[in-house]
């Protein structure tokens, strides 16, 4: 089963990746830049966050929840990485 991203308002989920948890994006739209800029910032931040990278297997095959879905957000990065682990 592959990992997918769902919207917090609409569906049930397995893992909360909103700002309130360890998977959340610490960069905010507006304060830290436009949507694409904060996604890029998250990608760079995740790239140096070894403890979080070590926990990536927690996301495999799970439904991830974020407020942004279906709009682009950091969830897309986590989704790609988690699904890559399954290959």
ABEGO torsion letter per residue (X at the ends): XBBBBBBAAABBBABBABAABAABBABBBGAAEBAAAAAAAAAAAAAABAAAAAAAAAABGBBBBBAAOABBBAAAAAAAAAAAAAX
